[in-house]
Amino acid sequence: QVRLVESGGGPVQAGGSLRLSCVASGYTVNRICMGWFRQYPGKEREGVAGIDGDGRTRYADSAKGRFTISKDNAQNTLYLQMPSLKPEDTAMYYCAASLRWCAIPYKDLLSVDTFEYWGQGTQVTVSS
């Protein structure tokens, strides 16, 4: 079992930055696949960024060149650095993890089907 707890969301003005954190317990983040997803009201959850056990990353087009996903093995924490935020980044953000084999490029780390563990989410609200 993996327990995931997100934090770091909140209100921010357009152009501002946030760093989301996801503390994992029950397993070390070092060798597992993890990802960040977001969900708009009334919409399906969509992948933002994923990182596999070897540190390979994949980003959605909306996040590519802007957001950075990373792991801190010492803190057993997953991060999503989000600079230059836009109003369209407003959503609930979720952390996800998988203990199954899921190396990039063989598994889609932007798909909800890849992950079996989820956090409770943290709200990001970007005002214009």
Salt bridges, closest charged atoms under 4 A:
GLU46 OE2 - ARG38 NE 3.25
ASP52 OD2 - ARG56 NE 2.83
ASP54 OD1 - ARG31 NH1 3.16
ASP54 OD2 - ARG56 NH2 3.26
ASP61 OD1 - LYS64 NZ 3.24
ASP89 OD1 - ARG38 NH1 2.96
ASP89 OD2 - ARG66 NH1 2.79
ASP108 OD1 - ARG58 NH1 2.42
GLU116 OE1 - ARG100 NH2 3.51
